[in-house]
Amino acid sequence: MPAPTSTAKPAAKGASKPAATPDARGTKKAPSTAAGVKAGAKPVAKAAAAESTAASTAAPPAAVLTISSKNYSSWSLRGFLLCRLAGLDVAEARVSADDPAIRAELLLQSSSFLVPRLDHEGLRIWDTLAIAEYLHELKPEAGLLPRDRAARAHCRSISGEMHSGFANLRSALPMNLKAHHPGFKVWSGAQGDIVRILAIWTECLKTYGGPYLFGPAPTLADAMYAPVCARFTTYDVPLDARSRAYCKTMLALPAMKEWTTAAREEPDEMEELDVEF
């Protein structure tokens, strides 16, 4: 017996897709499918994953300057100013003044000074003059040293004198940016250092025309003598008009103002450097 023939009509092509249904306003809405939701979510998920990966693999700063107290450490200030004058962006790493080695340096009880220290592209450079020479090689266009050979030699000489000399000034007038001692009496040993420093400034300002020691732009020498300008202000040291104007110019440098503001906000204090004053 022959099999019965089906009388059902074949489904129209595309009938397997669900038909669009009108919403309450009669507007047809396309059906949403699980596949459609997943397909739309992929770009978002990929973007989030890319952001997470970028954050976790962010490169460390190219240069790090290790410093100690901004209020007390004249050498840290010099290193900071040198980096700013050279135009080298640095991240700061702070070593606590409670660290025994740092405390010894600040109290002039250390045989050597290892802060500030510059870490740059795998190199580690300490000692302020070494940092200055490195920055000059790295960025000669910044003008840390004068272009003229004679002026450059002069700049290196007075910077070296500050680096290795004036011990009486350092001990009698320690840097303290938070303090001010009007009418402070300077003992005779430190007075000789003050006279010599003012003679250096006078010669440079007369020879090169100011307002900085070697002309219209600050150099290595200005970074080296900047803490002296701060000391003279803290201890109310009498100055001639030219030297007073130079101190004012140095203290108005944006980098110097930034450092001084941060120093005054430091919570730590060293009793040994405050009690006698």
Number of C-alpha atoms within 10 A of each C-alpha: 3 4 5 6 6 6 6 6 6 6 8 7 7 8 8 8 8 10 12 12 12 11 9 7 6 8 10 12 11 11 11 10 9 7 9 10 10 10 11 10 11 11 11 11 10 11 11 12 12 12 11 11 11 11 10 9 9 8 8 8 13 13 19 18 23 21 24 25 25 24 25 22 24 26 25 23 25 25 26 26 24 28 21 17 20 20 13 17 13 18 15 15 14 14 15 14 21 14 10 10 17 22 17 16 19 23 16 15 11 13 7 11 17 16 23 25 22 28 18 15 10 7 8 13 18 18 18 26 19 13 21 25 17 14 21 18 12 12 15 15 12 19 16 26 23 21 11 9 10 9 16 16 13 17 21 17 13 18 20 14 12 16 16 8 12 17 15 17 20 17 13 14 20 23 25 26 22 15 15 15 12 11 10 14 11 15 12 10 13 17 16 13 17 21 11 12 18 15 13 13 21 17 12 21 19 14 13 14 13 20 19 21 25 25 16 11 15 23 25 28 23 24 26 25 22 21 26 22 20 22 22 18 22 20 22 16 18 13 15 9 9 16 18 15 15 21 22 14 15 22 18 12 14 11 17 20 13 11 17 19 14 13 19 14 11 12 7 12 15 16 8 10 16 11 7 6 11
